[in-house]
Amino acid sequence: MAADERFGPAEQTPAQRQALLDEVEALKAAQGLPPLSPFGQRLYQRYVAGELSLAECSAQLRQHYGRA
């Protein structure tokens, strides 16, 4: 299977992408930061499924929340 260029070497499979998000959420919780919003959760589900890259998720989050 060829690597998908939208994803880095450590995020090629859904399991790798989910593990990355789980680690980020654990770090956020340890720092007392709030969990993802429902909108963010839906975006990151699409990331795990391979529909969106992290860059695409970030762009949609910025657009949704009005940040350029």
WONOR-V583027 format. One record per pair of residues at least 4 apart in sequence whose ideal C-beta (glycine too) atoms are under 7 Angstrom apart, sorted by the first residue. I is the first residue (numbers start at 0). GAP is how many residues later the second one is. If there is no record, write none. Layout:
<<I GAP> <I GAP>>
//
This chain:
<<2 9> <3 8> <3 46> <5 47> <6 4> <6 5> <6 46> <9 6> <9 10> <10 5> <10 6> <10 9> <11 4> <13 4> <13 34> <13 35> <13 36> <14 4> <15 4> <16 4> <16 30> <16 31> <17 4> <17 30> <18 4> <19 4> <20 4> <20 23> <20 27> <21 4> <22 4> <23 4> <24 4> <24 10> <25 4> <26 4> <27 5> <35 4> <35 5> <35 8> <36 4> <37 4> <38 4> <38 25> <39 4> <39 21> <40 4> <41 4> <42 4> <42 9> <42 14> <42 17> <42 18> <43 4> <43 13> <44 4> <45 5> <45 6> <46 5> <46 7> <46 10> <51 4> <51 5> <53 4> <54 4> <55 4> <56 4> <57 4> <58 4> <59 4> <60 4> <61 5> <61 6>>
//
